[in-house]
Amino acid sequence: MTEIQKEKILKRSEVPEELTWRLEDIYNDITEWEAEIREAEETAGKIGEYKGHLTESPESLLKAMKLYEKCCLLIDRFAGFAHMKSDQDTADTDNQSLQKRSVSVMVRIDEELSFFEPELLELSGERLDEFFEEEQGLRKYENYIRECFRKKKHSLNAEMEKLLASAGEMANVPQRGFSMLINADLKFPSVDHDGEMTALTNGRFVKLQMNNDRDFRKKVFEAYYGRYKEFANTWAALYEGQVKKQIFFAKARKYDSTFEAAVDQNNVSPSVCDNLIESVHRGMDKMHRYTALRRKELGLDELHMYDVYVPIVSDHDISVTYEEAQKMTLEALAPLGEEYCDLVRMAFRGRWIDVLENEGKRGGAYSSGVYDVHPYMLLNWNGTLEDVFTLVHEMGHSIHTWYSTHNQPYLDSNYKIFVAEVASTTNEVLLLEYLLKKAETDTEKKYLINHYLESFKSTLYRQTMFEEFERKTNTLAEQGVPLTADKLCSIYYELNQEYFGPAMVSDPLIAYEWCRIPHFYYNFYVYQYATSYAASVAIAHRILEQGEPAVEKYKEFLKSGCTSDPVTLLKTAGVDISDGTPVDEALKVFDEAISEFEALT
């Protein structure tokens, strides 16, 4: 399982069942899926009967809230199922039909329920407090209702909310178009390696860039980004469509910018992201120090972008089977306690995970929760150490989801995106510390320290660079500047040069890397990887140093869902992310790790 085949990529039907996720835990067949879609539409209709008298009494609001929660749960199930069916084979037209139908139904329900929040917000704060006192059953929904009132000045009247809801399906087109092009339609040429043709895919690109044959890496790099370049104008149109969508909704909701609108959804101050960028810029010398170290260790006069992924400890490599990775995961996460590890075992045994790459499968990896079933994980396993880190990363998301859904009612269980990456990156740090502790030779230690350095590079620096790209491009679009392929490439190329520094040759084709980043369609998601990584470094070390007391505080955070704002919830786990201090401290750890690596050389 650890070897990448030279040419053949499995069809979905060829993947062993035990290495696929068990979506039957949601629905046994499409008939059940259809039934729940109808039930969701019927429930939405019942909620619609409250239009005009939603808040005429605490009792009427409670009845409507119960129906609203039920409708959201049903959407969670049928949409989650369709989404995962689509991702497991994006070329399967039946799967795509499910996804399109799912989106259409959600848009219709959003339209029907567009009166709900505006009518709720007609209550005065004083009368709302009286509602909670008079009807104790409403307390279950207090966090959700209070959050609606927090964003009251950005809410619209019922007619306008219905109009925005009706635009939902159209607004999803840029992301859907990106997904179809990158996962289903885009095909790469095979690359010659010692007389054998090696298949190139999105899922295999990084693995092939780790090959010790530099000429082969260069050919792969040029073939890969050359293919993206061929469609540069299409990628630019899709991305500009996404940005225009964000501008439209931000203006409609009376925000000053798309960025302000995005962070406000997480109840986070824009200053948190501003502090991140400032801290990373102050610590840019450390990133440049690392690229210089990489050039030196590889023995190169010039370090190119196709040298970014190859291990700098060339005489030590780790290949891992999926079975070995499961054992490694459990041992690395043991500091989190037996209860946590039992949940991990449940994930492995219960087929929560779709493991292997197959034709048409969505690239990358993710965790996706279905409230009253269990979380699911998508992987594209290649048998590298990086895949093990991806596994523990997604497992962190899944166990966070499990704790949240088993300790909070549905409307309080959906933790904000801002804290979503904390559990995943905490697991990565624990895995790294576990591997370092087991290392027996200086070579192995260097290999692992370099992996730690790569984590800082790819998460703290690279994601902040992505964030700057989003900020710059959104600002230009808000100023009326067209986002052409040339403009986007120019912005990205300059950022790449700034972040990698003078020791790196920024090859011209790297200017097209923005074309392949799915997170650019997630509306300012990426900076949260960086802030979460900084928080996770602190949390993981606290767990390793303090043991059970720190674990219990951490689990309290995992169980909290969205019961408070993200900054407050992180304080529960012992980290204050409101200023740049955690980022500054994490970058000190990065600098110390570089020195530790150099001392072993």
ZAMARGU-4260 file (C-alpha; in steps of 0.2 Angstrom, whole numbers, plus 5000, padded with zeros to 4 digits):
<rodrens>
0) 5000/5000/5000 | 5015/5012/5002 | 5021/5011/4984 | 5014/5023/4971 | 5010/5013/4956
5) 5018/5020/4940 | 5002/5022/4930 | 4987/5014/4936 | 4975/5023/4948 | 4961/5013/4956
10) 4943/5015/4950 | 4931/5017/4965 | 4925/5000/4962 | 4942/4993/4964 | 4946/5000/4982
15) 4944/4987/4996 | 4928/4990/5006 | 4937/4991/5022 | 4947/5006/5016 | 4931/5016/5012
20) 4920/5026/5023 | 4903/5018/5028 | 4891/5030/5022 | 4877/5017/5025 | 4878/5023/5044
25) 4869/5039/5037 | 4857/5030/5025 | 4856/5012/5019 | 4850/5018/5002 | 4845/5033/4991
30) 4827/5030/4996 | 4830/5034/5014 | 4840/5050/5008 | 4825/5055/4997 | 4813/5052/5012
35) 4823/5064/5023 | 4824/5077/5010 | 4805/5077/5009 | 4804/5077/5028 | 4816/5093/5029
40) 4805/5102/5016 | 4789/5097/5026 | 4797/5103/5042 | 4802/5119/5034 | 4784/5121/5029
45) 4778/5119/5047 | 4791/5133/5052 | 4784/5144/5038 | 4767/5143/5047 | 4774/5154/5061
50) 4778/5168/5049 | 4770/5184/5057 | 4768/5177/5074 | 4785/5169/5078 | 4788/5179/5094
55) 4770/5182/5099 | 4773/5172/5115 | 4788/5162/5122 | 4778/5146/5119 | 4776/5150/5100
60) 4795/5154/5099 | 4800/5138/5108 | 4789/5127/5096 | 4796/5135/5081 | 4814/5133/5088
65) 4811/5115/5090 | 4806/5113/5072 | 4820/5124/5066 | 4833/5113/5075 | 4825/5097/5068
70) 4826/5105/5050 | 4844/5109/5053 | 4848/5092/5058 | 4839/5084/5043 | 4849/5096/5032
75) 4865/5091/5041 | 4862/5073/5036 | 4856/5074/5018 | 4869/5087/5013 | 4883/5079/5022
80) 4879/5062/5013 | 4878/5070/4996 | 4894/5080/4999 | 4904/5065/5003 | 4896/5054/4989
85) 4901/5068/4977 | 4919/5069/4984 | 4922/5050/4983 | 4920/5051/4964 | 4918/5068/4957
90) 4916/5060/4939 | 4901/5050/4944 | 4886/5059/4937 | 4874/5051/4949 | 4884/5057/4964
95) 4884/5075/4956 | 4866/5074/4954 | 4864/5071/4973 | 4875/5085/4977 | 4866/5097/4965
100) 4849/5092/4972 | 4855/5094/4989 | 4861/5112/4986 | 4844/5116/4977 | 4834/5110/4992
105) 4844/5119/5004 | 4842/5135/4994 | 4823/5133/4994 | 4823/5130/5012 | 4833/5145/5016
110) 4821/5155/5005 | 4806/5148/5015 | 4814/5152/5032 | 4821/5169/5027 | 4808/5177/5038
115) 4814/5168/5054 | 4829/5178/5059 | 4822/5196/5055 | 4806/5192/5064 | 4816/5185/5079
120) 4826/5201/5079 | 4811/5212/5081 | 4811/5207/5099 | 4818/5220/5111 | 4833/5215/5122
125) 4822/5217/5137 | 4808/5207/5130 | 4820/5193/5125 | 4826/5192/5143 | 4808/5190/5148
130) 4805/5176/5136 | 4820/5166/5143 | 4813/5169/5161 | 4795/5164/5156 | 4799/5149/5146
135) 4814/5138/5153 | 4813/5127/5137 | 4820/5141/5127 | 4837/5141/5137 | 4842/5126/5126
140) 4843/5139/5112 | 4849/5154/5121 | 4867/5154/5114 | 4860/5152/5096 | 4848/5166/5099
145) 4860/5178/5108 | 4872/5175/5093 | 4859/5181/5081 | 4856/5197/5091 | 4875/5200/5091
150) 4875/5201/5072 | 4858/5211/5072 | 4865/5227/5064 | 4871/5216/5049 | 4854/5207/5047
155) 4841/5213/5034 | 4822/5213/5033 | 4813/5197/5028 | 4811/5202/5010 | 4830/5205/5008
160) 4835/5190/5018 | 4824/5180/5006 | 4833/5188/4991 | 4850/5184/4998 | 4844/5166/5001
165) 4838/5164/4983 | 4855/5169/4977 | 4863/5154/4987 | 4864/5142/4973 | 4870/5154/4960
170) 4883/5160/4973 | 4890/5142/4974 | 4895/5141/4956 | 4913/5147/4957 | 4917/5134/4971
175) 4908/5121/4961 | 4916/5125/4945 | 4933/5125/4953 | 4930/5108/4961 | 4924/5101/4945
180) 4939/5107/4935 | 4952/5102/4947 | 4945/5085/4953 | 4935/5079/4938 | 4941/5087/4922
185) 4959/5092/4924 | 4971/5079/4918 | 4990/5079/4919 | 5003/5071/4907 | 5013/5056/4913
190) 5031/5060/4917 | 5046/5050/4911 | 5057/5043/4925 | 5071/5031/4920 | 5061/5025/4905
195) 5045/5022/4914 | 5030/5034/4913 | 5024/5039/4930 | 5006/5046/4932 | 5004/5063/4938
200) 4989/5069/4948 | 4985/5082/4961 | 4985/5068/4975 | 5003/5062/4969 | 5011/5079/4966
205) 5019/5081/4983 | 5025/5063/4984 | 5033/5065/4967 | 5041/5081/4973 | 5050/5071/4987
210) 5059/5060/4974 | 5078/5061/4976 | 5080/5063/4957 | 5081/5082/4955 | 5079/5081/4936
215) 5063/5071/4938 | 5057/5083/4951 | 5059/5098/4939 | 5050/5088/4925 | 5035/5085/4937
220) 5035/5103/4943 | 5035/5110/4926 | 5022/5097/4919 | 5011/5100/4934 | 5011/5119/4935
225) 5012/5120/4916 | 4995/5112/4915 | 4988/5125/4927 | 4995/5139/4917 | 4986/5132/4902
230) 4969/5136/4911 | 4975/5152/4919 | 4961/5163/4913 | 4948/5150/4918 | 4955/5149/4936
235) 4956/5168/4937 | 4937/5169/4931 | 4932/5157/4944 | 4942/5165/4958 | 4936/5182/4953
240) 4918/5175/4954 | 4922/5169/4972 | 4928/5186/4977 | 4914/5195/4969 | 4902/5184/4978
245) 4910/5189/4994 | 4909/5207/4990 | 4891/5206/4986 | 4886/5198/5002 | 4897/5209/5013
250) 4890/5224/5005 | 4872/5217/5007 | 4875/5215/5026 | 4883/5232/5028 | 4901/5227/5031
255) 4915/5238/5026 | 4925/5224/5018 | 4924/5205/5014 | 4937/5202/5027 | 4927/5211/5041
260) 4912/5201/5036 | 4921/5184/5036 | 4929/5187/5054 | 4913/5193/5061 | 4905/5177/5057
265) 4917/5169/5069 | 4915/5182/5082 | 4933/5187/5081 | 4941/5204/5080 | 4950/5208/5064
270) 4965/5213/5075 | 4969/5194/5078 | 4973/5192/5060 | 4982/5208/5059 | 4993/5203/5073
275) 4997/5187/5065 | 5003/5195/5049 | 5013/5208/5059 | 5021/5194/5070 | 5025/5183/5054
280) 5033/5198/5046 | 5044/5202/5061 | 5049/5184/5061 | 5052/5183/5042 | 5071/5181/5045
285) 5068/5164/5053 | 5059/5158/5038 | 5074/5165/5027 | 5086/5156/5039 | 5077/5140/5036
290) 5077/5141/5017 | 5096/5145/5018 | 5098/5129/5029 | 5088/5119/5016 | 5099/5125/5002
295) 5115/5121/5012 | 5109/5104/5017 | 5104/5099/4999 | 5121/5105/4993 | 5114/5116/4980
300) 5120/5132/4973 | 5102/5137/4969 | 5087/5131/4978 | 5072/5130/4967 | 5053/5128/4971
305) 5054/5110/4965 | 5067/5107/4980 | 5054/5112/4993 | 5047/5095/4997 | 5062/5084/4995
310) 5069/5078/5012 | 5085/5087/5017 | 5090/5071/5027 | 5092/5061/5011 | 5099/5045/5019
315) 5084/5043/5030 | 5066/5040/5024 | 5051/5033/5032 | 5038/5023/5022 | 5022/5019/5032
320) 5008/5007/5029 | 4991/5012/5034 | 4991/4998/5047 | 5007/5004/5054 | 5000/5022/5054
325) 4985/5017/5065 | 4997/5010/5078 | 5008/5025/5077 | 4993/5036/5079 | 4987/5028/5095
330) 5004/5028/5103 | 5007/5046/5099 | 4990/5052/5106 | 4991/5041/5122 | 4995/5057/5132
335) 4977/5063/5129 | 4971/5048/5139 | 4962/5031/5136 | 4945/5039/5133 | 4952/5049/5118
340) 4961/5034/5111 | 4946/5023/5113 | 4937/5035/5101 | 4952/5034/5089 | 4950/5015/5089
345) 4931/5017/5086 | 4936/5028/5070 | 4947/5015/5063 | 4936/5000/5067 | 4920/5009/5062
350) 4925/5014/5044 | 4924/5032/5047 | 4939/5035/5035 | 4940/5034/5016 | 4958/5030/5014
355) 4965/5028/4996 | 4965/5039/4981 | 4954/5033/4966 | 4949/5040/4949 | 4939/5056/4952
360) 4941/5057/4970 | 4943/5074/4978 | 4961/5078/4982 | 4968/5083/4999 | 4960/5078/5015
365) 4946/5083/5027 | 4935/5078/5042 | 4916/5081/5040 | 4904/5078/5054 | 4886/5072/5054
370) 4878/5076/5071 | 4868/5061/5076 | 4879/5048/5066 | 4898/5051/5068 | 4912/5061/5060
375) 4920/5055/5043 | 4937/5058/5036 | 4943/5059/5018 | 4962/5054/5014 | 4972/5051/4999
380) 4985/5039/5006 | 5002/5037/4998 | 5012/5029/5013 | 5023/5044/5018 | 5026/5051/5035
385) 5017/5066/5029 | 5001/5055/5027 | 5003/5050/5045 | 5003/5068/5050 | 4988/5071/5039
390) 4979/5056/5047 | 4982/5062/5065 | 4977/5080/5059 | 4960/5074/5052 | 4958/5063/5067
395) 4960/5078/5078 | 4945/5087/5069 | 4935/5071/5070 | 4937/5068/5089 | 4934/5087/5092
400) 4918/5085/5082 | 4913/5069/5092 | 4916/5078/5109 | 4906/5093/5104 | 4891/5084/5097
405) 4890/5072/5112 | 4891/5087/5124 | 4881/5100/5116 | 4864/5102/5107 | 4864/5103/5089
410) 4864/5122/5087 | 4878/5124/5100 | 4889/5110/5093 | 4895/5118/5077 | 4911/5126/5084
415) 4918/5141/5075 | 4930/5139/5061 | 4942/5149/5071 | 4945/5135/5083 | 4943/5121/5071
420) 4961/5119/5067 | 4967/5118/5085 | 4963/5100/5089 | 4970/5094/5072 | 4987/5103/5074
425) 4988/5099/5093 | 4988/5081/5087 | 5002/5084/5074 | 5013/5092/5088 | 5010/5077/5099
430) 5015/5065/5085 | 5031/5075/5081 | 5036/5074/5100 | 5032/5056/5101 | 5043/5052/5086
435) 5057/5063/5092 | 5057/5054/5109 | 5058/5037/5100 | 5072/5043/5088 | 5088/5033/5091
440) 5101/5041/5079 | 5106/5059/5075 | 5100/5056/5057 | 5083/5051/5063 | 5082/5066/5074
445) 5087/5078/5060 | 5074/5070/5049 | 5060/5073/5062 | 5066/5090/5067 | 5066/5095/5049
450) 5048/5089/5048 | 5044/5100/5063 | 5052/5115/5053 | 5042/5110/5038 | 5026/5111/5048
455) 5030/5129/5054 | 5035/5133/5036 | 5019/5126/5028 | 5007/5131/5042 | 5012/5147/5051
460) 5021/5155/5036 | 5013/5148/5021 | 4995/5150/5027 | 4999/5168/5032 | 5005/5170/5014
465) 4989/5163/5008 | 4980/5175/5019 | 4989/5190/5012 | 4985/5184/4995 | 4967/5184/4999
470) 4967/5201/5008 | 4977/5209/4994 | 4965/5202/4980 | 4949/5206/4989 | 4955/5224/4993
475) 4959/5226/4974 | 4942/5219/4969 | 4933/5231/4981 | 4943/5245/4973 | 4936/5240/4956
480) 4952/5232/4950 | 4949/5217/4938 | 4957/5201/4945 | 4965/5195/4929 | 4976/5180/4928
485) 4992/5191/4926 | 4987/5202/4941 | 4984/5187/4952 | 5000/5179/4946 | 5010/5195/4949
490) 5003/5196/4967 | 5006/5178/4971 | 5024/5178/4964 | 5029/5194/4974 | 5022/5186/4990
495) 5032/5170/4986 | 5048/5179/4984 | 5045/5189/5000 | 5041/5173/5011 | 5055/5162/5004
500) 5068/5175/5004 | 5084/5177/4994 | 5090/5159/4997 | 5076/5153/4986 | 5074/5155/4967
505) 5055/5158/4964 | 5053/5149/4947 | 5041/5158/4936 | 5028/5144/4936 | 5026/5145/4955
510) 5016/5161/4950 | 5002/5149/4946 | 5001/5140/4962 | 4986/5150/4968 | 4976/5142/4954
515) 4976/5125/4964 | 4972/5131/4982 | 4954/5126/4987 | 4954/5136/5003 | 4953/5152/4993
520) 4935/5147/4990 | 4932/5146/5009 | 4931/5165/5012 | 4946/5169/5023 | 4948/5152/5031
525) 4967/5150/5029 | 4974/5162/5043 | 4965/5151/5056 | 4978/5137/5052 | 4992/5149/5057
530) 4983/5155/5073 | 4978/5138/5078 | 4995/5131/5075 | 5003/5144/5087 | 4989/5139/5100
535) 4992/5121/5097 | 5011/5122/5100 | 5007/5129/5117 | 4993/5117/5121 | 5003/5101/5116
540) 5018/5106/5127 | 5006/5110/5141 | 4999/5092/5140 | 5016/5084/5139 | 5022/5094/5154
545) 5007/5094/5165 | 4998/5078/5161 | 4980/5075/5166 | 4976/5092/5173 | 4980/5100/5156
550) 4971/5086/5147 | 4955/5089/5156 | 4956/5108/5152 | 4959/5103/5134 | 4944/5091/5134
555) 4933/5105/5141 | 4938/5115/5127 | 4934/5101/5114 | 4917/5099/5122 | 4912/5117/5122
560) 4906/5118/5104 | 4901/5136/5100 | 4895/5141/5118 | 4906/5156/5119 | 4917/5166/5107
565) 4933/5157/5100 | 4946/5168/5110 | 4937/5164/5126 | 4936/5146/5123 | 4954/5145/5119
570) 4958/5153/5136 | 4949/5137/5143 | 4963/5127/5136 | 4976/5139/5143 | 4980/5150/5127
575) 4976/5169/5125 | 4976/5172/5106 | 4970/5190/5107 | 4987/5197/5103 | 5002/5191/5094
580) 5011/5183/5109 | 5007/5165/5105 | 5013/5168/5087 | 5029/5176/5093 | 5032/5162/5105
585) 5029/5149/5092 | 5041/5157/5080 | 5054/5156/5094 | 5051/5137/5095 | 5054/5137/5076
590) 5071/5147/5078 | 5076/5135/5092 | 5072/5120/5081 | 5083/5127/5067 | 5097/5129/5080
595) 5094/5111/5086 | 5095/5104/5068 | 5111/5114/5065 | 5119/5107/5081 | 5116/5089/5075
600) 5125/5093/5058
</rodrens>
